[in-house]
Amino acid sequence: MTNRDSWIALAVSLSALLLTALLTAAALALGGYSPLVVLQSLLEGSFGSLDIFFGVTLVRAIPLVVIGLAVTVAFKSGVWNIGAEGQFYAGSMAGVWVGLSVGDYPSFFSVPLVFLSAAAAGAIWALLPALMKIRLGVGEVVTTILMNFVAIHLVSYVVRWPLQESRGVFPNTDLIDESVRLPIIIPGTGLHLGFVVAVICVVGLSIFFNNTGMGFQLRAMGGSKEATRVSGRARIPMLLIVTFLLSGSLAGLAGGIEITGRTFALYEGMSPGWGYTAIAVALLADLNFIAVLVTGIFFGALEGGAGAMQREAGIPAAWVSGIEALVLLSVLASDRILRRLLRSKKKYDVKERELDV
């Protein structure tokens, strides 16, 4: 990415945030709420103290960052993987199943095993849409969305029958043992080792895409599949498989991190739509892996402050979902407007030079 492109990306993100703030303030005012009171409660609920920031905002940001990375990998490679939600649930199911089975083993063995199984399940869940795209030419948007519903209903079945808690009363699994849980990295806050794992994924993916041959090929495919095919240096089907597997494994890993770091069990509705929110996380970051960490924390702050908004300002927590949707729409609108202005300016400069000649 050139310096000019980086400035464009920054301008798009800032414009999107400003547009979202203006639209949200207008909607709140029309609804009879004070935008300033709502903003204050949101900030206090997400950044009010170090304990709140570490124990609420960052904890809620972990799945958004990891799934946001999964979406970024796909979109950056030209693949529209909208199935991160289902891949997250697939990873959660595999992770809790393995977690319940390895409670007698030490943490240095059981936790990585849960992570590996969750990542593998997410990758396998993404493999079917990949094969349908390559073999049958079916667009991945439809197949990945449909796989989300399959995963959600499969979770409902699993927690009500084969993995239901031992008393058979509630639709969830038993809790995993202490030896399979991630350690807390800041005592008293609830911030677990999953945040470190998320940061490692951010750095690793940034290095992989910017400094390896395979990363270059994936970026090239994202720029133009036809040019990549004509160059003869890479096979598109192979790159598509790699993209789906890598993206799915990251979303599945997020499920394993949630099981071992926060919920310790699987239950219906464990994800409040993280797979879809992660799309906004990735787009607001302009598909930049380092920026995904920042935008993930931003959306984690929105979710963390939702409760405070409800308590202090009387705002329904569903407003947060509306704000997230506005961010996504604002990113798309700002990107389109800025790029159109740049194209117009470029055409104007060309005409000026022709007149000078």
Number of C-alpha atoms within 10 A of each C-alpha: 8 7 8 9 10 13 11 17 22 15 15 26 23 16 18 23 19 14 19 21 18 13 16 18 18 14 13 17 13 10 10 8 16 14 18 13 14 22 16 16 23 24 20 19 25 28 18 14 12 12 17 20 23 21 20 22 26 26 26 24 27 28 28 33 33 30 35 35 32 32 31 28 30 24 21 22 26 19 22 18 27 24 30 34 29 30 37 35 34 34 36 34 30 23 34 28 20 22 28 20 15 20 17 13 13 12 18 10 12 21 24 13 18 30 26 20 26 35 31 24 29 36 28 20 28 31 20 17 26 27 17 14 18 17 10 10 10 14 16 23 15 14 19 25 17 15 20 22 14 14 21 20 13 17 25 17 15 19 22 19 14 9 20 20 18 10 8 13 9 13 19 21 25 19 18 22 17 14 19 30 25 20 17 15 15 13 11 10 17 19 26 24 19 24 22 13 15 24 17 12 19 21 13 12 19 15 13 13 19 13 11 10 11 15 19 15 20 26 20 19 23 17 14 13 18 11 11 19 15 10 10 9 9 16 15 18 15 10 17 22 20 19 26 28 24 21 31 36 31 29 39 38 35 33 35 36 30 27 29 29 22 16 14 24 23 29 21 17 11 18 16 11 13 21 26 19 22 30 24 28 32 29 25 27 24 22 21 21 26 16 19 27 25 16 24 30 24 18 25 24 25 25 24 28 28 24 20 21 25 17 14 15 19 13 19 12 17 11 16 19 16 12 17 20 16 20 27 21 16 25 26 17 15 19 21 12 13 16 13 12 12 12 12 12 12 12 11 12 12 12 12 11 9 9 8 7 6
